Amino acid sequence: MVPVQIFIGDEHGRNTLEYQPAKLAAMEGLWDTGRRVPANLFSIPDDNEERNHFEISIPVLGSIYLTHDPNGLVHGLKDWPRADRPNVPIVFFAFHIMVGIALLMLVIVISGLVLWPKRKLYASRRWLAVCRLASPLGFIAVLAGWTTTEAGRQPWTVYGLMRTADSVTPSLTTADVSLSLALYVLSYLFIFGAGGVLLARLVRLGPDARPPGPQTLNRRAARPLSAVQHSDGEESKAPAYTEVKGGDDDAA
């Protein structure tokens, strides 16, 4: 499903470009509006100076995957007042963590598809070890994506219409919010803690050490679904069996 998720993510990105352009500019670390914009692979965005430090980018690629046009126009963060921008470093790094994990998962999937027709999918210790290490990546990507969405829409609750500061219930105190948050944290610590203990116990127990049962019967019917004619002319109601070399009486 990773290729499908990447396709859906691309469609969602184009939706964000149209309806939440400031969020998308923060995701890309893009400060200046322009065409043929680069793809910012890594940088350290600076909200105060309105620029990126140590930027590593690929020319034109940003316009290609954002607008599907190398000359596509993409708005930069300087098109909006500072008060209408999200926290750029948080959104930028959360988004890049999510995309980086998606690409890494895609590489793992492609590697598995290469091994599959060679019947090495379950025999490659290196690939299985990588899969084991990669098992939490999907969960981390979800958290990074959620952070991108929620931090990226700031300072708006309803984008462009209602600010987060204006949507807070007037009677809600700091103590109320702190208590609610603490209860959530305790609940999730209990849920995930119990799940972690259970998983650790299962890992300590390990797989079942008993040998697997036979894949096929070690005895086969000489005349299946038919009675056997004896020399005295009488028919037996039970089918006769022929011993197979290496047979197991218990299994049979």
MOZIQUI-V305520 format. One record per pair of residues at least 6 apart in sequence whose ideal C-beta (glycine too) atoms are under 6 Angstrom apart, sorted by the first residue. I is the first residue (numbers start at 1). J is the second residue. D is the distance in whole Angstrom. If there is no record, write none. Layout:
BEGIN
I&J&D  I&J&D
END
This chain:
BEGIN
2&105&5  2&106&5  2&109&5  6&102&6  16&23&6  16&24&5  17&24&5  17&66&6  20&159&6  21&75&5  22&80&5  22&85&6  23&152&4  25&76&6  25&77&5  26&86&5  26&88&5  26&91&4  26&152&6  27&91&6  27&95&4  28&40&6  29&40&5  29&43&5  29&45&5  29&52&5  29&92&5  30&76&5  31&50&5  31&76&5  31&77&5  31&78&5  32&76&4  33&75&5  33&76&4  33&79&6  35&71&5  35&73&5  36&60&5  36&63&5  37&62&4  37&63&5  37&74&5  38&57&4  38&58&6  38&59&5  38&62&5  39&57&6  39&58&5  39&61&4  39&62&4  40&57&5  41&56&5  41&57&6  42&56&5  43&52&4  43&54&6  43&55&4  44&53&4  44&54&6  45&52&5  45&88&4  45&89&5  45&92&5  47&88&5  60&70&5  63&70&6  63&72&4  64&70&5  66&74&6  77&85&6  86&151&6  86&152&5  86&154&5  90&151&5  91&148&6  91&151&5  91&152&5  94&144&5  94&147&4  94&148&4  95&148&5  97&144&4  98&141&5  98&144&4  98&145&5  101&137&5  101&141&4  108&134&6  115&121&5  115&124&6  153&159&6  155&163&5  155&164&5  156&163&6  157&164&5  157&167&4  214&251&5  218&244&5  218&247&4  218&248&5  218&251&5  218&252&5  219&241&5  219&247&6  219&252&4  221&239&5  222&240&5  222&242&5  227&235&4  227&236&6  228&236&5  228&240&4
END
